[in-house]
Amino acid sequence: MKIIINQVPAEGLYLEEEIESTQLDLATALINFRSPLKLAARINRITNALTIDLNINGVIFADCSRCLREFEWGLNKNVRLSYSLDSSDVFIDLKPSIREEIILDYPIKPLCSLNCKGLCVKCGKNKNEGGCHCALT
């Protein structure tokens, strides 16, 4: 999402856009996106400052770090971004800030639920689907 500074009127500007996660390089070994992120921005300009109230909405798919099952969770984040402007600025590219805000919400160890029991260390069965017949269970 790029904002052309001279096109922001005194009363502000509202923009909506969809952006593919590949444009933001968001995928990791445990986390990925299968649909575009939806962005809604309320932009205000006061002399040499730009303030953006941004809503980021999307669905994140992750692999549970205990049972390795894929699960999804909704991302709905509101962010306020502020930029100082000087006379040479023509536009502001929000992609780096959007990427940073999304990555800040990534869990260190994604879990499908707080009560996830994980895998049996002997046979590898998912303990959430019932017990196994190993001596360790």
DSSP file (Angstrom, degrees, kcal/mol; ACC not computed):
  #  RESIDUE AA STRUCTURE BP1 BP2  ACC     N-H-->O    O-->H-N    N-H-->O    O-->H-N    TCO  KAPPA ALPHA  PHI   PSI    X-CA   Y-CA   Z-CA
    1    1 A M              0   0    0      0, 0.0    93,-3.1     0, 0.0     2,-0.4   0.000 360.0 360.0 360.0 120.2    0.0    0.0    0.0
    2    2 A K  E     -A   93   0A   0     91,-0.2     2,-0.5    92,-0.1    91,-0.2  -0.922 360.0-154.7-114.1 140.0    1.5    3.3   -1.1
    3    3 A I  E     -A   92   0A   0     89,-2.7    89,-2.3    -2,-0.4     2,-0.7  -0.961   9.5-145.1-116.8 120.3    0.1    6.7   -0.2
    4    4 A I  E >   -A   91   0A   0     -2,-0.5     3,-1.6    87,-0.2    87,-0.2  -0.761  14.2-148.4 -84.0 116.3    0.8    9.6   -2.4
    5    5 A I  G >  S+     0   0    0     85,-1.8     3,-1.6    -2,-0.7    -1,-0.2   0.851  91.3  54.9 -59.5 -42.1    1.2   12.5    0.0
    6    6 A N  G 3  S+     0   0    0     84,-0.5    -1,-0.3     1,-0.3    85,-0.1   0.637 100.9  62.1 -69.6 -12.3   -0.2   15.2   -2.2
    7    7 A Q  G <  S+     0   0    0     -3,-1.6    -1,-0.3     2,-0.1    -2,-0.2   0.388  76.9 100.5 -93.9   3.9   -3.4   13.3   -2.8
    8    8 A V    <   -     0   0    0     -3,-1.6     5,-0.1    -4,-0.2    36,-0.0  -0.805  67.4-148.2 -89.9 110.2   -4.4   13.3    0.9
    9    9 A P    >   -     0   0    0      0, 0.0     3,-1.5     0, 0.0    36,-0.4  -0.194  27.0-101.4 -74.0 170.0   -7.0   16.1    1.3
   10   10 A A  T 3  S+     0   0    0      1,-0.3    35,-0.2    34,-0.1     3,-0.1   0.833 122.7  54.1 -60.4 -34.5   -7.4   18.2    4.4
   11   11 A E  T 3  S-     0   0    0      1,-0.3    -1,-0.3    33,-0.1     2,-0.1   0.518 116.7-114.0 -80.6  -3.3  -10.4   16.1    5.6
   12   12 A G    <   -     0   0    0     -3,-1.5     2,-0.3    33,-0.1    -1,-0.3  -0.330  24.5 -99.8  98.0 178.8   -8.4   12.9    5.3
   13   13 A L  E     -B   43   0B   0     30,-2.3    30,-3.5    -5,-0.1     2,-0.5  -0.996  15.9-152.2-144.3 142.2   -8.6    9.8    3.1
   14   14 A Y  E     +B   42   0B   0     -2,-0.3     2,-0.4    28,-0.2    28,-0.2  -0.980  19.8 179.3-118.8 127.3   -9.9    6.3    3.5
   15   15 A L  E     -B   41   0B   0     26,-2.6    26,-3.2    -2,-0.5     2,-0.4  -0.968  12.6-168.0-128.4 143.8   -8.4    3.5    1.5
   16   16 A E  E     +B   40   0B   0     -2,-0.4     2,-0.3    24,-0.2    24,-0.2  -0.987  18.8 161.4-126.0 141.7   -9.1   -0.3    1.3
   17   17 A E  E     -B   39   0B   0     22,-2.4    22,-3.4    -2,-0.4     2,-0.4  -0.993  31.3-137.5-155.6 151.4   -6.8   -2.7   -0.4
   18   18 A E  E     -B   38   0B   0     -2,-0.3     2,-0.4    20,-0.2    20,-0.2  -0.927  24.0-172.4-109.7 141.2   -6.0   -6.4   -0.5
   19   19 A I  E     -B   37   0B   0     18,-2.3    18,-3.0    -2,-0.4     2,-0.2  -0.998  23.2-122.0-136.8 136.5   -2.4   -7.5   -0.5
   20   20 A E    >   -     0   0    0     -2,-0.4     3,-1.2    16,-0.2     4,-0.5  -0.517  19.8-130.5 -74.2 141.5   -0.9  -11.0   -1.1
   21   21 A S  G >>>S+     0   0    0      1,-0.3     5,-1.2    14,-0.2     3,-1.0   0.775 105.2  67.9 -64.4 -25.3    1.3  -12.2    1.8
   22   22 A T  G 345S+     0   0    0      1,-0.3     3,-0.4     2,-0.2    -1,-0.3   0.814  92.6  59.4 -65.2 -28.2    4.0  -13.1   -0.8
   23   23 A Q  G <45S+     0   0    0     -3,-1.2    -1,-0.3     1,-0.2    -2,-0.2   0.732 111.6  40.6 -69.7 -20.8    4.5   -9.3   -1.4
   24   24 A L  T <45S-     0   0    0     -3,-1.0    -1,-0.2    -4,-0.5    -2,-0.2   0.439 105.8-127.4-105.2  -2.9    5.3   -8.9    2.3
   25   25 A D  T  <5 +     0   0    0     -4,-0.7    -3,-0.2    -3,-0.4    -2,-0.1   0.965  55.2 149.9  54.3  59.3    7.5  -12.1    2.6
   26   26 A L      < +     0   0    0     -5,-1.2    -4,-0.1     2,-0.0    -1,-0.1   0.624  26.2 108.1 -98.6 -16.2    5.5  -13.4    5.6
   27   27 A A        +     0   0    0     -6,-0.2     2,-0.2     6,-0.1     5,-0.2  -0.366  40.1 172.4 -70.5 141.4    5.7  -17.1    5.2
   28   28 A T        -     0   0    0      3,-3.1    -2,-0.0    -2,-0.1    -1,-0.0  -0.699  51.9 -86.2-129.3-175.1    7.9  -19.1    7.7
   29   29 A A  S    S+     0   0    0     -2,-0.2     3,-0.1     1,-0.2    -2,-0.0   0.811 129.1  25.9 -65.0 -29.1    8.5  -22.8    8.3
   30   30 A L  S    S+     0   0    0      1,-0.1    33,-1.8    32,-0.1     2,-0.4   0.595 119.2  56.1-109.4 -15.0    5.5  -22.8   10.7
   31   31 A I  E     +C   62   0B   0     31,-0.2    -3,-3.1    -5,-0.1     2,-0.3  -0.965  55.1 154.2-129.7 135.0    3.2  -20.0    9.5
   32   32 A N  E     -C   61   0B   0     29,-3.0    29,-3.1    -2,-0.4     2,-0.4  -0.967  29.8-132.9-150.4 168.5    1.7  -19.2    6.1
   33   33 A F        -     0   0    0     -2,-0.3    27,-0.1    27,-0.2    -6,-0.1  -0.955  11.2-176.1-123.1 141.0   -1.2  -17.4    4.5
   34   34 A R  S    S+     0   0    0     25,-0.5    -1,-0.1    -2,-0.4    26,-0.1   0.456  72.0  43.2-114.1  -6.2   -3.5  -18.8    1.8
   35   35 A S  S    S-     0   0    0     24,-0.4   -14,-0.2   -16,-0.1    24,-0.2  -0.933  94.3 -86.6-136.4 160.1   -5.6  -15.7    1.1
   36   36 A P        -     0   0    0      0, 0.0     2,-0.3     0, 0.0   -16,-0.2  -0.243  40.5-115.6 -65.3 154.0   -4.9  -12.0    0.7
   37   37 A L  E     -B   19   0B   0    -18,-3.0   -18,-2.3    21,-0.1     2,-0.5  -0.693  24.9-135.5 -84.9 142.2   -4.7   -9.7    3.7
   38   38 A K  E     -BD  18  57B   0     19,-3.3    19,-2.4    -2,-0.3     2,-0.4  -0.886  21.3-168.1-103.5 128.2   -7.4   -7.0    3.8
   39   39 A L  E     -BD  17  56B   0    -22,-3.4   -22,-2.4    -2,-0.5     2,-0.4  -0.935  10.6-177.1-117.9 137.1   -6.2   -3.5    4.7
   40   40 A A  E     -BD  16  55B   0     15,-1.9    15,-2.7    -2,-0.4     2,-0.4  -0.993  11.9-173.8-132.0 126.1   -8.3   -0.5    5.6
   41   41 A A  E     -BD  15  54B   0    -26,-3.2   -26,-2.6    -2,-0.4     2,-0.6  -0.973  20.7-161.7-129.1 132.5   -6.6    2.8    6.3
   42   42 A R  E     -BD  14  53B   0     11,-2.5    11,-2.6    -2,-0.4     2,-0.5  -0.966  25.2-164.0-106.0 116.9   -7.8    6.1    7.6
   43   43 A I  E     -BD  13  52B   0    -30,-3.5   -30,-2.3    -2,-0.6     2,-0.4  -0.889  11.8-179.7-113.4 130.2   -5.1    8.7    6.6
   44   44 A N  E     - D   0  51B   0      7,-2.7     7,-2.9    -2,-0.5     2,-0.5  -0.985   9.0-160.1-128.6 139.7   -4.8   12.2    8.0
   45   45 A R  E     + D   0  50B   0    -36,-0.4     2,-0.5    -2,-0.4     5,-0.2  -0.977   9.5 179.5-122.9 128.2   -2.2   14.8    7.2
   46   46 A I  E >   - D   0  49B   0      3,-2.4     3,-1.7    -2,-0.5     2,-0.3  -0.961  61.9 -69.7-127.0 112.1   -1.3   17.8    9.3
   47   47 A T  T 3  S+     0   0    0     -2,-0.5    -1,-0.0     1,-0.3     0, 0.0  -0.183 123.2   0.7  40.3 -96.9    1.4   20.0    7.8
   48   48 A N  T 3  S+     0   0    0     -2,-0.3    37,-3.0    -3,-0.1     2,-0.4  -0.006 120.3  77.8-109.7  30.4    4.5   17.8    8.0
   49   49 A A  E <   -DE  46  84B   0     -3,-1.7    -3,-2.4    35,-0.2     2,-0.5  -0.999  55.4-159.3-140.2 142.4    3.1   14.7    9.6
   50   50 A L  E     -DE  45  83B   0     33,-2.7    33,-2.7    -2,-0.4     2,-0.5  -0.986   9.2-167.9-121.1 125.1    1.0   11.8    8.3
   51   51 A T  E     -DE  44  82B   0     -7,-2.9    -7,-2.7    -2,-0.5     2,-0.5  -0.957   3.7-170.2-116.1 131.7   -1.0    9.6   10.7
   52   52 A I  E     -DE  43  81B   0     29,-3.1    29,-3.0    -2,-0.5     2,-0.7  -0.977  13.6-160.7-126.9 120.8   -2.5    6.4    9.5
   53   53 A D  E     -DE  42  80B   0    -11,-2.6   -11,-2.5    -2,-0.5     2,-0.4  -0.907  27.8-171.5 -97.1 114.5   -5.0    4.3   11.5
   54   54 A L  E     -DE  41  79B   0     25,-3.4    25,-3.1    -2,-0.7     2,-0.5  -0.895  21.4-161.5-119.0 134.5   -4.7    0.9    9.9
   55   55 A N  E     -DE  40  78B   0    -15,-2.7   -15,-1.9    -2,-0.4     2,-0.5  -0.972   9.6-164.8-112.0 126.8   -6.7   -2.3   10.3
   56   56 A I  E     +DE  39  77B   0     21,-3.0    21,-2.7    -2,-0.5     2,-0.4  -0.954  12.0 178.1-112.5 125.1   -5.1   -5.5    9.1
   57   57 A N  E     +DE  38  76B   0    -19,-2.4   -19,-3.3    -2,-0.5     2,-0.3  -0.991  17.7 114.7-132.9 132.9   -7.4   -8.5    8.6
   58   58 A G  E     - E   0  75B   0     17,-2.3    17,-3.4    -2,-0.4     2,-0.5  -0.979  55.2 -94.3-174.8-179.0   -6.5  -12.0    7.4
   59   59 A V  E     - E   0  74B   0     -2,-0.3   -25,-0.5    15,-0.2     2,-0.4  -0.975  30.4-157.0-119.6 126.8   -6.3  -15.7    8.2
   60   60 A I  E     - E   0  73B   0     13,-2.9    13,-2.3    -2,-0.5     2,-0.5  -0.866   1.4-156.5-104.2 134.5   -3.1  -17.3    9.4
   61   61 A F  E     +CE  32  72B   0    -29,-3.1   -29,-3.0    -2,-0.4     2,-0.3  -0.942  22.5 170.0-108.5 131.1   -2.4  -21.0    8.9
   62   62 A A  E     -CE  31  71B   0      9,-2.8     9,-2.7    -2,-0.5     2,-0.5  -0.941  34.9-120.2-139.2 158.9    0.2  -22.5   11.3
   63   63 A D  E     - E   0  70B   0    -33,-1.8     7,-0.2    -2,-0.3     6,-0.1  -0.889  37.8-116.1 -98.9 127.7    1.6  -25.9   12.4
   64   64 A C     >  -     0   0    0      5,-2.5     4,-1.3    -2,-0.5    47,-0.2  -0.390  14.8-141.5 -62.5 135.0    1.1  -26.6   16.1
   65   65 A S  T  4 S+     0   0    0     45,-3.3    -1,-0.2     1,-0.1    46,-0.1   0.578  97.2  41.2 -78.4  -7.8    4.5  -26.9   17.7
   66   66 A R  T  4 S+     0   0    0     44,-0.3    53,-0.8     3,-0.1    -1,-0.1   0.831 132.0  15.4-101.2 -48.0    3.3  -29.8   19.9
   67   67 A C  T  4 S-     0   0    0     51,-0.2    -2,-0.1     2,-0.2     3,-0.1   0.505  89.0-131.3-108.9  -5.5    1.1  -32.0   17.7
   68   68 A L     <  +     0   0    0     -4,-1.3     2,-0.2     1,-0.2    -3,-0.1   0.523  57.1 143.6  67.3   8.4    2.2  -30.7   14.3
   69   69 A R        -     0   0    0     -6,-0.1    -5,-2.5     1,-0.1     2,-0.3  -0.574  53.4-118.8 -77.0 139.3   -1.5  -30.4   13.2
   70   70 A E  E     +E   63   0B   0     -2,-0.2     2,-0.3    -7,-0.2    -7,-0.2  -0.591  41.0 168.6 -78.1 139.4   -2.2  -27.5   11.0
   71   71 A F  E     -E   62   0B   0     -9,-2.7    -9,-2.8    -2,-0.3     2,-0.3  -0.918  22.6-133.8-142.1 168.2   -4.7  -25.0   12.4
   72   72 A E  E     -E   61   0B   0     -2,-0.3     2,-0.3   -11,-0.2   -11,-0.2  -0.927  15.6-176.8-126.6 151.5   -5.9  -21.5   11.5
   73   73 A W  E     -E   60   0B   0    -13,-2.3   -13,-2.9    -2,-0.3     2,-0.3  -0.994  28.9-110.5-144.6 151.3   -6.5  -18.3   13.4
   74   74 A G  E     -E   59   0B   0     -2,-0.3     2,-0.6   -15,-0.2   -15,-0.2  -0.587  19.9-150.5 -84.3 137.3   -7.8  -15.0   12.5
   75   75 A L  E     +E   58   0B   0    -17,-3.4   -17,-2.3    -2,-0.3     2,-0.3  -0.936  26.0 160.1-104.9 121.3   -5.6  -11.9   12.4
   76   76 A N  E     +E   57   0B   0     -2,-0.6     2,-0.4   -19,-0.2   -19,-0.2  -0.826  14.3 166.6-142.0  99.7   -7.4   -8.7   13.1
   77   77 A K  E     -E   56   0B   0    -21,-2.7   -21,-3.0    -2,-0.3     2,-0.5  -0.950  24.9-155.5-125.6 133.4   -5.1   -5.9   14.2
   78   78 A N  E     +E   55   0B   0     -2,-0.4     2,-0.4   -23,-0.2   -23,-0.2  -0.920  22.0 177.1-106.0 131.7   -5.5   -2.2   14.6
   79   79 A V  E     -E   54   0B   0    -25,-3.1   -25,-3.4    -2,-0.5     2,-0.5  -0.975  23.9-147.9-135.7 144.2   -2.4   -0.1   14.3
   80   80 A R  E     -E   53   0B   0     -2,-0.4     2,-0.4   -27,-0.2   -27,-0.2  -0.975  20.1-171.5-113.2 121.9   -1.6    3.6   14.4
   81   81 A L  E     -E   52   0B   0    -29,-3.0   -29,-3.1    -2,-0.5     2,-0.4  -0.907   3.2-165.9-112.6 139.9    1.4    4.6   12.2
   82   82 A S  E     -E   51   0B   0     -2,-0.4     2,-0.4   -31,-0.2   -31,-0.2  -0.988   3.7-172.9-128.1 136.7    2.9    8.1   12.2
   83   83 A Y  E     -E   50   0B   0    -33,-2.7   -33,-2.7    -2,-0.4     2,-0.4  -0.992  19.0-137.9-130.0 134.1    5.4    9.5    9.7
   84   84 A S  E     -E   49   0B   0     -2,-0.4     2,-0.4   -35,-0.2   -35,-0.2  -0.735  27.4-152.4 -84.1 138.8    7.3   12.8    9.7
   85   85 A L        -     0   0    0    -37,-3.0     2,-0.3    -2,-0.4    -2,-0.0  -0.863  13.8-170.4-114.8 146.2    7.3   14.4    6.2
   86   86 A D    >   -     0   0    0     -2,-0.4     3,-1.9   -37,-0.0   -37,-0.0  -0.842  44.0 -95.8-124.4 171.9    9.7   16.7    4.6
   87   87 A S  T 3  S+     0   0    0     -2,-0.3    -2,-0.0     1,-0.3   -39,-0.0   0.679 119.5  58.8 -63.5 -18.8    9.3   18.6    1.3
   88   88 A S  T 3  S+     0   0    0      2,-0.0     2,-0.3     0, 0.0    -1,-0.3   0.605  79.6 107.1 -86.7 -10.8   11.1   15.9   -0.8
   89   89 A D    <   +     0   0    0     -3,-1.9     3,-0.1     1,-0.2    -4,-0.0  -0.525  35.0 168.4 -73.1 128.3    8.7   13.1    0.2
   90   90 A V        -     0   0    0      1,-0.4   -85,-1.8    -2,-0.3   -84,-0.5   0.765  65.2  -0.7-104.2 -41.9    6.4   12.1   -2.6
   91   91 A F  E     -A    4   0A   0    -87,-0.2     2,-0.5   -86,-0.1    -1,-0.4  -0.956  58.3-133.4-145.9 163.4    4.9    8.9   -1.3
   92   92 A I  E     -A    3   0A   0    -89,-2.3   -89,-2.7    -2,-0.3     2,-0.6  -0.989  15.8-148.7-120.0 127.0    5.0    6.6    1.8
   93   93 A D  E     -A    2   0A   0     -2,-0.5     4,-0.3   -91,-0.2   -91,-0.2  -0.869  10.1-171.9 -96.2 118.0    5.2    2.9    1.3
   94   94 A L     >  +     0   0    0    -93,-3.1     4,-2.8    -2,-0.6     5,-0.3   0.574  61.0  95.3 -86.1  -9.8    3.4    1.1    4.1
   95   95 A K  H  > S+     0   0    0    -94,-0.4     4,-2.8     1,-0.2     5,-0.2   0.888  83.7  48.5 -54.1 -47.4    4.6   -2.4    3.2
   96   96 A P  H  > S+     0   0    0      0, 0.0     4,-2.2     0, 0.0    -1,-0.2   0.914 115.0  45.6 -60.9 -39.7    7.6   -2.5    5.6
   97   97 A S  H  > S+     0   0    0     -4,-0.3     4,-2.3    -3,-0.2    -2,-0.2   0.894 113.4  49.4 -68.6 -39.7    5.5   -1.3    8.5
   98   98 A I  H  X S+     0   0    0     -4,-2.8     4,-2.1     2,-0.2     5,-0.2   0.929 111.4  49.6 -64.3 -45.3    2.6   -3.7    7.7
   99   99 A R  H  X S+     0   0    0     -4,-2.8     4,-2.5    -5,-0.3     5,-0.2   0.931 111.6  48.9 -58.3 -47.1    5.0   -6.6    7.5
  100  100 A E  H  X S+     0   0    0     -4,-2.2     4,-1.9    -5,-0.2    -1,-0.2   0.910 109.9  50.8 -61.2 -44.3    6.6   -5.7   10.8
  101  101 A E  H  X S+     0   0    0     -4,-2.3     4,-0.6     1,-0.2    -1,-0.2   0.872 112.2  46.9 -64.2 -37.5    3.3   -5.3   12.6
  102  102 A I  H >< S+     0   0    0     -4,-2.1     3,-1.2     1,-0.2     4,-0.4   0.931 111.1  50.5 -69.6 -45.2    2.1   -8.8   11.4
  103  103 A I  H >< S+     0   0    0     -4,-2.5     3,-1.5     1,-0.3    -2,-0.2   0.837 100.8  63.9 -64.0 -32.3    5.3  -10.5   12.3
  104  104 A L  H 3< S+     0   0    0     -4,-1.9    -1,-0.3     1,-0.3    -2,-0.2   0.782 101.2  52.7 -60.7 -25.8    5.2   -9.0   15.8
  105  105 A D  T << S+     0   0    0     -3,-1.2    -1,-0.3    -4,-0.6    -2,-0.2   0.522  81.3 114.2 -87.8  -6.2    2.0  -11.0   16.3
  106  106 A Y    <   -     0   0    0     -3,-1.5     2,-0.2    -4,-0.4     3,-0.0  -0.446  69.3-124.9 -64.5 133.0    3.6  -14.3   15.4
  107  107 A P        -     0   0    0      0, 0.0    -1,-0.1     0, 0.0    -2,-0.1  -0.506   6.2-133.6 -75.4 150.2    3.7  -16.7   18.3
  108  108 A I  S    S+     0   0    0      1,-0.3    -2,-0.0    -2,-0.2     0, 0.0   0.921 103.2  18.2 -67.3 -43.4    7.1  -18.1   19.3
  109  109 A K  S    S-     0   0    0     -3,-0.0    -1,-0.3     2,-0.0     2,-0.1  -0.871  88.1-144.2-128.5  97.3    5.5  -21.6   19.6
  110  110 A P        -     0   0    0      0, 0.0   -45,-3.3     0, 0.0     2,-0.4  -0.375  17.9-166.2 -63.0 135.5    2.1  -21.8   17.8
  111  111 A L        -     0   0    0    -47,-0.2     3,-0.1   -46,-0.1   -47,-0.1  -0.984  26.1-146.0-126.1 136.0   -0.4  -24.0   19.6
  112  112 A C  S    S-     0   0    0     -2,-0.4     2,-0.3     1,-0.2    -1,-0.1   0.818  90.7 -10.1 -67.1 -29.8   -3.6  -25.3   18.2
  113  113 A S    >   -     0   0    0     -3,-0.1     3,-1.5     1,-0.0    -1,-0.2  -0.964  68.3-112.6-159.4 159.1   -5.1  -25.0   21.7
  114  114 A L  T 3  S+     0   0    0     -2,-0.3    -2,-0.1     1,-0.3    -1,-0.0   0.771 118.2  53.0 -65.6 -23.8   -3.7  -24.3   25.2
  115  115 A N  T 3  S+     0   0    0     -4,-0.0    -1,-0.3    -3,-0.0     2,-0.1   0.212  75.4 143.6 -96.0  14.5   -4.6  -27.9   26.1
  116  116 A C    <   -     0   0    0     -3,-1.5     0, 0.0     1,-0.2     0, 0.0  -0.341  35.8-161.9 -59.7 129.6   -2.8  -29.5   23.3
  117  117 A K        -     0   0    0      1,-0.2    -1,-0.2    -2,-0.1     2,-0.1   0.593  25.8-151.3 -91.5 -13.1   -1.2  -32.8   24.5
  118  118 A G        -     0   0    0      8,-0.0     9,-2.5     2,-0.0    10,-0.5  -0.356  33.1 -37.8  80.3-158.7    1.3  -33.2   21.6
  119  119 A L  B     -F  126   0C   0    -53,-0.8     2,-0.3     7,-0.2     7,-0.2  -0.767  57.8-103.2-107.7 150.3    2.7  -36.4   20.2
  120  120 A C     >  -     0   0    0      5,-2.3     4,-1.4    -2,-0.3    -2,-0.0  -0.564  27.3-141.8 -66.9 130.5    3.7  -39.6   22.0
  121  121 A V  T  4 S+     0   0    0     -2,-0.3    -1,-0.1     1,-0.2    -3,-0.0   0.697  96.0  43.6 -71.3 -17.1    7.5  -39.6   22.2
  122  122 A K  T  4 S+     0   0    0      3,-0.1    -1,-0.2     1,-0.0    -2,-0.0   0.912 131.7  12.4 -92.4 -52.7    7.6  -43.3   21.5
  123  123 A C  T  4 S-     0   0    0      2,-0.1    -2,-0.1     0, 0.0    -1,-0.0   0.636  91.2-125.6-104.7 -15.5    5.1  -44.0   18.7
  124  124 A G     <  +     0   0    0     -4,-1.4     2,-0.1     1,-0.3    -3,-0.1   0.536  52.3 154.4  85.4   6.2    4.3  -40.5   17.5
  125  125 A K        -     0   0    0     -6,-0.1    -5,-2.3     1,-0.1     2,-0.7  -0.422  53.5-109.1 -70.0 143.0    0.6  -40.8   17.9
  126  126 A N  B >   -F  119   0C   0     -7,-0.2     3,-1.5     1,-0.2    -7,-0.2  -0.628  24.5-156.2 -72.1 113.9   -1.3  -37.5   18.4
  127  127 A K  G >  S+     0   0    0     -9,-2.5     3,-1.1    -2,-0.7    -1,-0.2   0.671  88.2  69.5 -68.9 -17.3   -2.4  -37.7   22.0
  128  128 A N  G 3  S+     0   0    0    -10,-0.5    -1,-0.3     1,-0.2     3,-0.1   0.737  96.8  53.6 -69.8 -21.8   -5.3  -35.2   21.3
  129  129 A E  G <  S-     0   0    0     -3,-1.5    -1,-0.2     1,-0.4    -2,-0.2   0.285 130.4 -69.5 -95.3   8.7   -7.0  -38.0   19.3
  130  130 A G    <   -     0   0    0     -3,-1.1    -1,-0.4    -5,-0.1     2,-0.0  -0.453  64.8 -58.5 121.8 165.2   -6.8  -40.5   22.1
  131  131 A G        -     0   0    0     -2,-0.2     2,-0.2    -3,-0.1    -5,-0.1  -0.242  44.9-135.2 -74.4 164.7   -4.2  -42.4   24.0
  132  132 A C        -     0   0    0     -7,-0.1    -1,-0.1     2,-0.1     5,-0.0  -0.564  20.2-114.4-110.2-179.6   -1.7  -44.9   22.5
  133  133 A H        +     0   0    0     -2,-0.2     2,-0.1     3,-0.0    -2,-0.0   0.040  69.9 124.9-107.3  25.4   -0.7  -48.3   23.7
  134  134 A C  S >  S-     0   0    0      1,-0.1     3,-1.1     3,-0.0    -2,-0.1  -0.406  73.2-116.4 -78.5 160.1    2.9  -47.6   24.4
  135  135 A A  T 3  S+     0   0    0      1,-0.2    -1,-0.1     2,-0.1    -2,-0.0   0.728 113.6  62.0 -67.7 -21.4    4.5  -48.2   27.8
  136  136 A L  T 3         0   0    0      1,-0.2    -1,-0.2     0, 0.0   -15,-0.1   0.605 360.0 360.0 -80.8 -11.5    5.0  -44.4   28.2
  137  137 A T    <         0   0    0     -3,-1.1    -1,-0.2   -17,-0.0    -2,-0.1   0.464 360.0 360.0 -88.0 360.0    1.3  -43.6   28.0
